[in-house]
C-alpha cells in the first residue's frame, strides 16, 4: 500500500503516522520514544465503504512484554450507535464501559433510544441506564412513548412512564389528548396519572394545554399566543385552585411589550422580556430581558442581557457584547458598573477570515485615573503567501511594565510549503523573559514526507480560539 508518512518530533517524542485515502486510508498509528522504542499504537477498523467503525488504542508494557488496552470505540450505522470499551487486566480482554444506540424508521423518526453504562462480568451482559420507545400513526403522530429504567435485581428493563396520545377530532383546529401513566412494580400494571388536552390553531400552533389528574380534576393550564408570523409572543401558565375553583396565574413569559417592537422586519427577535406573576400585587413583575441588534446583512451586532432589581425597580446589566464585521470579526465585551449604573469595557477579541483568534484582551477600570487598562492579553500577526498559505504566525503578549505588545512574551511559527502547496516544515518557537536569552527557544518541529504518487493536497489545519475573554455571544 502506498502511504503518506508524517513524522512529528515534540521534545523527545517521535510519532510515525500512516495515512491515506481511497487506497491511502489511515489504518494505524505507532508512537516511539527518542530511543526508538514503541510505546503506543492505535488501530482503526473500516467497513466496506471505508468508514471508520472501530478505533482501539494500546500501550506497551515493557515489564510484561505485551500490549495493554487503553480505550476502544466502535461505531455502527454512521455513528448513531457507538460502543466504548475498557481493558480488563484480569482477563486481558476488552469489556464494555458505555454504549448508546438510536434507531429511526423510514421517515426519519426516532423509534428506539437505548444507553448502557457498564458491563456485568457475571452475566456477561450490559447494565442498562435508560431506554425509550416511540410509536407513530400513519400521519406521523407520536401516539405511544414509553420510558424504561433498569432493574438491577432482574437485570432487565422495567416500565417507568408512558404517554398515549390520539386526536380528539378531525376539524381544522385539531385537539390532542395525551394520557400519562407510571409503572407500578407491585401490581405490574400501568397506573393512569391523568391526561392533557391540547388545542391547536389553523396553523397547527399549540394554543392551549389543560391537564387533569386521574379523577378528572383540573391541575395545570398553559396558554400560548403568537403573532401574525407564527412566532410565540406570550406564554402563560396556570394552576387550579381547588378551594376557589378557578385558575391562578403562576408564571408568564412574553417576548416584547405593547410599547416595544419585538421583531425586526426580517423576523429577528430584538427584545425578549420575562415576567413572573406577583400574588401580592396581582401584577406582572419583570424578571429579565435580552436585547439584540442586527446589521443590514442580518449579522448580529448586539447581545445584551439584564436582570430586574425589584428593590430599586431598575434593570441591572448582566452581560453585553458588541460585534462588528469587516475582514475580521471584532467583539467588544462589557460588564456592569453598579456605581455608575452603566456598561464598561471588559474585553476585546478579533478573529480573522480563517476564524483564527488574532486579538484577545482583558481590561480593568482604574478608579484613580478613571481609565481603562489592559490587564492581560495576546495578539497574533499572521503572514500569508500568494497562495494564502500561512508562512509566519507570531504571537505577542502584553507587557504590563512597558504597556506594549512584546514578542518576548509570545510564540511564533514558521511554515514552509512545497511547489504543490503542501506543508513540508513547521517550526514552533517560544520566548519568555525568564529564559534570559535573546533568541527564541525552539519548542517543537514537524517535518512532512509525501509519496510522489499521492496527488491529494494535504493541509495542516489549526483552529485558534480566544481564551482570555469570555466567549459570551458566539464566535
Order of alpha helices (4+ residues) and beta strands (2+ residues): beta-beta-beta-beta-beta-beta-beta-beta-beta-beta-beta-beta-beta-beta-beta-beta-beta-beta-beta-beta-beta-beta-beta-beta-beta-beta-beta-beta-beta-beta-beta
